[in-house]
Amino acid sequence: MSIWFRPVTLEFCNELDKGLHGQGSLMKTLDIQIVEIGDDYLVATMPATPHHHNPIGLVHGGANVALAETVASYAANFVIDFERFYCVGQEINANHLKASRNGILTATARALHIGKRTSVWEVKIVNAQNQLCCVSRMTAAVVARSGQSAS
């Protein structure tokens, strides 16, 4: 059984990546893409290129966090009525376990808690060899859109 409020497609995710005014977003800048939608998980990828590196040639920890927050935020917004509410990251942490230099990083988000006012998401990022590189947890706040009640 799916946790998503309504059916979600990769095409819809690509439209969201364009941003509010169609000018792009951080997802486009970092080349983050949603690539898989399961019944209870969401998967995104990001290339590990020099554009994502810190000064010593490793993927910047902030790039891992941006990947984790992206996939968790998308997932958080897909479990709510997006016409009435939206979700924003309230807190995120990350443990960087293995450095990456190149290849594709793959992040999988799964819900730990889905509530009326918050949701909590675990994100695991693996490298091209399927080695765990980063573990993150993000709490999303559920915000009522203007004129909507939070109940």
Secondary structure, DSSP 8 states (H G I E B T S, - for coil): ----SS---HHHHHHHHT-TTSS--HHHHHT-EEEEE-SSEEEEEEE--GGGB-TTSSB-HHHHHHHHHHHHHHHHHHTS-TTTEEEEEEEEEEEE-S---SSEEEEEEEEEEE-SSEEEEEEEEE-TT--EEEEEEEEEEEEE-TT----
